[in-house]
Protein backbone atom coordinates (compact mmCIF):
# COMPACT_ATOMS: atom_id res chain seq x y z
CA UNK A 1 0.00 0.00 0.00
CA UNK A 2 1.10 3.57 -0.55
CA UNK A 3 0.12 7.14 0.27
CA UNK A 4 0.84 10.15 -1.97
CA UNK A 5 0.65 13.88 -1.26
CA UNK A 6 0.59 16.31 -4.21
CA UNK A 7 1.21 20.05 -4.02
CA UNK A 8 1.45 22.72 -6.73
CA UNK A 9 4.38 25.03 -5.94
CA UNK A 10 3.80 27.19 -9.02
CA UNK A 11 1.64 27.03 -12.12
CA UNK A 12 4.34 24.94 -13.83
CA UNK A 13 5.77 22.96 -10.90
CA UNK A 14 4.25 20.11 -8.91
CA UNK A 15 5.77 18.12 -6.05
CA UNK A 16 4.58 14.63 -5.10
CA UNK A 17 5.66 12.90 -1.89
CA UNK A 18 5.00 9.15 -1.71
CA UNK A 19 5.48 6.62 1.07
CA UNK A 20 4.64 2.92 0.83
CA UNK A 21 5.19 -0.50 2.36
CA UNK A 22 4.45 -4.12 1.47
CA UNK A 23 5.62 -7.74 1.44
CA UNK A 24 6.98 -9.89 -1.40
CA UNK A 25 6.81 -13.69 -1.50
CA UNK A 26 9.11 -15.75 -3.75
CA UNK A 27 8.75 -19.29 -5.09
CA UNK A 28 10.93 -21.45 -7.34
CA UNK A 29 10.53 -24.50 -9.55
CA UNK A 30 10.03 -27.70 -7.58
CA UNK A 31 7.89 -26.12 -4.89
CA UNK A 32 10.78 -24.35 -3.09
CA UNK A 33 9.85 -21.04 -1.50
CA UNK A 34 12.09 -18.18 -0.46
CA UNK A 35 11.98 -15.93 2.58
CA UNK A 36 9.33 -13.22 2.65
CA UNK A 37 10.80 -9.82 1.77
CA UNK A 38 9.54 -6.75 3.61
CA UNK A 39 9.67 -3.47 1.68
CA UNK A 40 9.23 0.15 2.68
CA UNK A 41 10.05 3.18 0.56
CA UNK A 42 9.74 6.94 0.33
CA UNK A 43 10.16 9.14 -2.77
CA UNK A 44 9.98 12.81 -3.67
CA UNK A 45 9.08 13.74 -7.26
CA UNK A 46 9.17 17.09 -9.08
CA UNK A 47 7.24 17.69 -12.31
CA UNK A 48 7.99 20.80 -14.36
CA UNK A 49 5.90 21.83 -17.36
CA UNK A 50 8.30 23.12 -19.99
CA UNK A 51 5.45 24.01 -22.33
CA UNK A 52 1.78 23.17 -22.86
CA UNK A 53 2.87 20.03 -24.71
CA UNK A 54 5.93 18.89 -22.73
CA UNK A 55 7.06 18.31 -19.16
CA UNK A 56 9.97 16.79 -17.30
CA UNK A 57 9.81 14.76 -14.11
CA UNK A 58 12.57 13.71 -11.72
CA UNK A 59 12.33 11.81 -8.45
CA UNK A 60 14.59 10.37 -5.78
CA UNK A 61 14.17 8.36 -2.65
CA UNK A 62 15.16 5.37 -0.58
CA UNK A 63 13.86 1.80 -0.32
CA UNK A 64 14.36 -0.47 2.68
CA UNK A 65 14.34 -4.24 2.14
CA UNK A 66 14.69 -6.99 4.72
CA UNK A 67 14.27 -10.74 5.09
CA UNK A 68 15.19 -13.38 7.66
CA UNK A 69 18.31 -14.56 5.77
CA UNK A 70 19.97 -11.34 4.58
CA UNK A 71 18.85 -8.86 7.20
CA UNK A 72 18.24 -5.22 6.31
CA UNK A 73 19.52 -3.38 3.23
CA UNK A 74 18.85 0.07 1.77
CA UNK A 75 18.55 0.84 -1.95
CA UNK A 76 18.43 4.21 -3.74
CA UNK A 77 15.44 5.08 -5.91
CA UNK A 78 15.71 7.55 -8.76
CA UNK A 79 14.05 8.35 -12.05
CA UNK A 80 14.18 11.06 -14.70
CA UNK A 81 12.00 11.43 -17.74
CA UNK A 82 10.70 13.77 -20.41
CA UNK A 83 7.22 13.53 -21.93
CA UNK A 84 5.83 15.16 -25.07
CA UNK A 85 2.35 15.23 -26.60
CA UNK A 86 1.42 17.31 -29.64
CA UNK A 87 -1.96 17.83 -27.94
CA UNK A 88 -1.78 19.99 -24.76
CA UNK A 89 -1.47 18.22 -21.40
CA UNK A 90 -4.28 18.64 -18.89
CA UNK A 91 -2.98 20.09 -15.63
CA UNK A 92 -5.36 18.48 -13.15
CA UNK A 93 -5.45 20.07 -9.71
CA UNK A 94 -4.18 17.88 -6.83
CA UNK A 95 -6.97 15.57 -5.69
CA UNK A 96 -9.20 16.25 -8.70
CA UNK A 97 -10.82 13.45 -10.67
CA UNK A 98 -9.08 12.29 -13.90
CA UNK A 99 -10.39 13.94 -17.03
CA UNK A 100 -9.80 13.90 -20.76
CA UNK A 101 -7.49 16.37 -22.43
CA UNK A 102 -8.45 19.30 -24.62
CA UNK A 103 -8.89 18.54 -28.27
CA UNK A 104 -5.99 18.99 -30.64
CA UNK A 105 -5.75 19.32 -34.40
CA UNK A 106 -4.61 16.78 -36.95
CA UNK A 107 -2.64 13.64 -36.29
CA UNK A 108 -1.25 13.21 -32.77
CA UNK A 109 2.32 12.45 -31.69
CA UNK A 110 3.27 11.23 -28.20
CA UNK A 111 6.78 10.51 -26.95
CA UNK A 112 8.33 9.55 -23.62
CA UNK A 113 11.92 8.92 -22.52
CA UNK A 114 12.55 7.53 -19.03
CA UNK A 115 15.49 6.25 -17.00
CA UNK A 116 15.18 4.84 -13.49
CA UNK A 117 16.80 2.61 -10.89
CA UNK A 118 15.08 0.59 -8.18
CA UNK A 119 15.42 -2.76 -6.38
CA UNK A 120 14.13 -5.83 -8.21
CA UNK A 121 13.95 -9.55 -7.40
CA UNK A 122 17.07 -11.54 -8.32
CA UNK A 123 15.85 -14.38 -10.58
CA UNK A 124 18.40 -16.84 -9.14
CA UNK A 125 18.36 -16.17 -5.38
CA UNK A 126 15.02 -14.44 -4.81
CA UNK A 127 16.84 -11.58 -3.05
CA UNK A 128 16.49 -7.89 -3.81
CA UNK A 129 19.09 -6.26 -6.05
CA UNK A 130 19.48 -2.89 -7.73
CA UNK A 131 18.53 -2.61 -11.40
CA UNK A 132 18.70 0.27 -13.90
CA UNK A 133 16.08 0.55 -16.64
CA UNK A 134 15.77 2.79 -19.69
CA UNK A 135 12.58 3.17 -21.77
CA UNK A 136 11.77 5.09 -24.95
CA UNK A 137 8.19 4.97 -26.26
CA UNK A 138 6.32 6.73 -29.06
CA UNK A 139 2.75 6.79 -30.39
CA UNK A 140 1.49 8.16 -33.69
CA UNK A 141 -2.30 8.51 -33.75
CA UNK A 142 -4.28 8.84 -36.97
CA UNK A 143 -7.97 9.07 -36.12
CA UNK A 144 -8.98 5.80 -34.40
CA UNK A 145 -5.64 4.11 -35.24
CA UNK A 146 -2.62 4.27 -32.93
CA UNK A 147 0.80 3.11 -34.12
CA UNK A 148 3.00 2.20 -31.15
CA UNK A 149 6.70 1.53 -30.62
CA UNK A 150 8.80 0.97 -27.51
CA UNK A 151 12.44 0.17 -26.80
CA UNK A 152 13.52 -0.78 -23.29
CA UNK A 153 16.52 -2.28 -21.56
CA UNK A 154 17.58 -3.23 -18.06
CA UNK A 155 20.75 -4.31 -16.25
CA UNK A 156 21.37 -5.25 -12.63
CA UNK A 157 24.21 -3.81 -10.56
CA UNK A 158 25.34 -3.57 -6.96
CA UNK A 159 24.30 -7.15 -6.19
CA UNK A 160 26.17 -8.14 -3.00
CA UNK A 161 24.60 -11.56 -2.41
CA UNK A 162 25.35 -13.46 -5.63
CA UNK A 163 27.64 -13.23 -8.65
CA UNK A 164 24.63 -13.33 -10.95
CA UNK A 165 24.43 -10.87 -13.83
CA UNK A 166 21.28 -10.16 -15.80
CA UNK A 167 20.60 -8.00 -18.87
CA UNK A 168 17.47 -7.62 -20.96
CA UNK A 169 16.55 -5.65 -24.12
CA UNK A 170 13.05 -5.53 -25.58
CA UNK A 171 11.68 -3.93 -28.76
CA UNK A 172 7.98 -3.77 -29.52
CA UNK A 173 6.00 -2.39 -32.45
CA UNK A 174 2.25 -2.61 -32.76
CA UNK A 175 -1.03 -0.94 -33.67
CA UNK A 176 -4.35 -0.36 -31.93
CA UNK A 177 -7.69 0.43 -33.57
CA UNK A 178 -10.49 1.96 -31.51
CA UNK A 179 -13.77 0.37 -32.53
CA UNK A 180 -15.48 2.55 -29.91
CA UNK A 181 -14.20 4.88 -27.14
CA UNK A 182 -14.13 1.96 -24.70
CA UNK A 183 -13.45 -0.96 -27.09
CA UNK A 184 -10.28 -1.51 -29.13
CA UNK A 185 -8.39 -4.25 -30.94
CA UNK A 186 -4.61 -4.35 -31.04
CA UNK A 187 -1.71 -6.48 -32.21
CA UNK A 188 2.01 -6.34 -32.81
CA UNK A 189 5.43 -7.94 -32.67
CA UNK A 190 7.70 -8.11 -29.63
CA UNK A 191 11.39 -9.01 -29.77
CA UNK A 192 13.37 -9.72 -26.61
CA UNK A 193 16.95 -10.58 -25.73
CA UNK A 194 18.10 -11.81 -22.31
CA UNK A 195 21.61 -12.58 -21.11
CA UNK A 196 22.13 -13.99 -17.64
CA UNK A 197 24.81 -15.88 -15.75
CA UNK A 198 25.81 -16.94 -12.26
CA UNK A 199 28.46 -19.17 -10.71
CA UNK A 200 26.86 -22.30 -12.22
CA UNK A 201 25.47 -21.40 -15.63
CA UNK A 202 25.44 -18.79 -18.37
CA UNK A 203 22.75 -18.45 -20.99
CA UNK A 204 21.45 -16.09 -23.68
CA UNK A 205 17.89 -16.19 -24.99
CA UNK A 206 16.14 -14.42 -27.84
CA UNK A 207 12.37 -14.45 -28.18
CA UNK A 208 9.95 -13.25 -30.86
CA UNK A 209 6.29 -12.90 -29.93
CA UNK A 210 3.38 -12.11 -32.22
CA UNK A 211 0.32 -11.02 -30.27
CA UNK A 212 -3.25 -9.81 -30.78
CA UNK A 213 -5.96 -8.82 -28.34
CA UNK A 214 -9.32 -7.20 -27.72
CA UNK A 215 -9.59 -4.63 -24.91
CA UNK A 216 -12.68 -3.23 -23.24
CA UNK A 217 -12.23 -0.43 -20.71
CA UNK A 218 -15.15 1.38 -19.03
CA UNK A 219 -12.90 4.48 -18.93
CA UNK A 220 -11.32 5.34 -22.32
CA UNK A 221 -7.69 4.18 -22.44
CA UNK A 222 -4.96 6.82 -22.14
CA UNK A 223 -1.26 6.87 -23.12
C-alpha positions, 0 to 999 in steps of 0.5 A: 500500500502507498500514500501520496501527497501532491502540491502545486508550488507554481503554475508549472511545478508540482511536487509529489511525496510518496510513502509505501510498504508491502511484502513480497513472497518468492517461489521457485521450480520444484515447490521451493519457496524463499523468505518473505521480503519486507519493503518500505520506501519513500520518494519525492518527485518534481514535475515541471511543465516546460510548455503546454505540450511537454514536461519533465519529471525527476524523483529520488528516494530510498527503499528499505528491504529486509528478510530473515536470511539477509537482514536489512539493506537500503537501496536508492530510488531515482528516475528522470523522464521527459514527456511530449504530446502534440496535444496539450497536457491537462494540468489536473489540480491535486486531488481532482478526478481524472479527465480527458485532455483538450482537443488537438488538431490533426494527427497526434504524436506522443513521446516519452523517454525515461530512466530509473533505478530501483530494487528488483527480485534476483531471478536466481536467489530471490533476493532484492538487487538494484537494477537500472532501466531505460525506456523510450516509447512513441505513439502516432495517432491517426484518427482511431488508429494508434501506431506504437513503438517501444524500446527498453533495456535493463541491467542489474548492478550492486548485487552483494549476495550473488555473482549473478548478472542479468541483462534484458533488451526488448523492442515492440512495435504494434497498432491499436484500432479503436472500434469505440471509445471503450473498445479496441483491438490491437496487435504487434510484434515483440522481440526480446533478448536476455543474457544472464549468468551466475556461478553455475550457468550462463545463458542467452535467450532471444524471443519473438512474440506475435500477439493480438488482443481485444480490450474493453475499458469502461474508462477510455484508455490513455497513453 
